[in-house]
Amino acid sequence: MLWVMQFSGFFSAAMLMIVLSPSFQSFPPAEAIRSSHLHAYLRLSSYQVSSSPYSPLDRFSFRKASEFGNADKCRSTDHKITGVCDPSLVHVAITLDVEYLRGSIAAVHSILQHSLCPENVFFHFLVSDTDLETLVRSTFPQLKFKAYYFDPAIVRNLISSSVRQALEQPLNYARNYLADLLEPCVRRVIYLDSDLVVVDDIAKLWSTNLGSRTIGAPEYCHANFTKYFTSGFWSAERFSGTFKGRKPCYFNTGVMVIDLVKWRRVGYTKRIERWMEIQKTDRIYELGSLPPFLLVFAGRVAPIEHRWNQHGLGGDNVRGSCRGLHPGPVSLLHWSGSGKPWDRLDSRRPCPLDALWAPYDLYRHSH
Ligand SMILES: *[C@@H]1O[C@H](CO)[C@@H](O)[C@H](O)[C@H]1NC(C)=O
């Protein structure tokens, strides 16, 4: 668990402390992290470097992650988990895209590091390239996972050209199809973006009460909701009328807890696709995969504590800006925005908080 206390003034002093939990055993102590005046002072462990340099993808080589195991308290020690339908599993879905692969691997690594019961976590990887499965296996030999090939043809006809090319990668839309892709026995899933790390036990997020809602996510009701849609959208009652009777708030689709049973029953995939169809003819928004989610779910989201999505850490690469954390506890750090920590670390111009991503990086530089 990570706590942030922000004191007075302009980014002036933020102090981070990782409170060691029993699940943190594979990490030596000395996780006292202090960041002040935008300089981070970090003492972080070095990893054991594996000696098997096997990689199916030429561009990538990852170190083998250290082994992980359940703490005594984990319920599954009573029985052996037999398959993806086991009710004691925590299901996590992440995309594995060549572009963001290093981030996805770090995200998985962070989840395992902070879980009291890492053997109870089952990963569902949405992949664009089937070779990635071999890479995952060699990096996390004991991992429970399944890879699902996401056919870009599913969305190609639904994607309109957008200002930001990166937002138009077909895999960005894979989250729309989780209810169809995953096994019917999987009743709930946590969807996570590839540019984040989890610094708390994912089981806590898993046990979120969604009430009558289909999805849960941290909401940001102070954000200007208007700007996510075009003026054409707001002036056309047949479009903007969809928000009638709702109090829509922005939420980030990079961290969502989804009730797949309700999703399948209502058929939300079709509702999202219907808005994507409209976008092809009537440009109702600018961004990619987010607005259809807002259209269908904004104002109908089970609110999750903001600690589970400290977003925006990517900042703006063009202006080279770095973002700080919002005050309050932190359970998940999300580098949304155009800058990514691995790029900035490689270019030796990191933002201070990128140092919080680095310990989860398993990428092996070739030189
Ligand atoms: C919200 O954004 C819209 C569109 O960008 C703008 O016209 C409006 O003034 C903004 N509202 C506030 C309260 O900032």
PDBQT file of the ligand as one rigid body, heavy atoms in Angstrom, charges set to zero:
ROOT
HETATM    1  C1  LIG A 401     -16.311  22.882 -20.748  1.00  0.00    +0.000 C 
HETATM    2  O1  LIG A 401     -15.815  22.612 -22.035  1.00  0.00    +0.000 OA
HETATM    3  C2  LIG A 401     -16.545  23.246 -23.064  1.00  0.00    +0.000 C 
HETATM    4  C3  LIG A 401     -16.034  22.744 -24.407  1.00  0.00    +0.000 C 
HETATM    5  O2  LIG A 401     -14.645  22.663 -24.464  1.00  0.00    +0.000 OA
HETATM    6  C4  LIG A 401     -16.446  24.764 -22.905  1.00  0.00    +0.000 C 
HETATM    7  O3  LIG A 401     -17.153  25.418 -23.945  1.00  0.00    +0.000 OA
HETATM    8  C5  LIG A 401     -16.995  25.146 -21.550  1.00  0.00    +0.000 C 
HETATM    9  O4  LIG A 401     -16.817  26.511 -21.328  1.00  0.00    +0.000 OA
HETATM   10  C6  LIG A 401     -16.298  24.365 -20.438  1.00  0.00    +0.000 C 
HETATM   11  N1  LIG A 401     -16.951  24.617 -19.168  1.00  0.00    +0.000 N 
HETATM   12  C7  LIG A 401     -16.294  24.927 -18.071  1.00  0.00    +0.000 C 
HETATM   13  C8  LIG A 401     -17.127  25.131 -16.855  1.00  0.00    +0.000 C 
HETATM   14  O5  LIG A 401     -15.081  25.045 -18.021  1.00  0.00    +0.000 OA
ENDROOT
TORSDOF 0
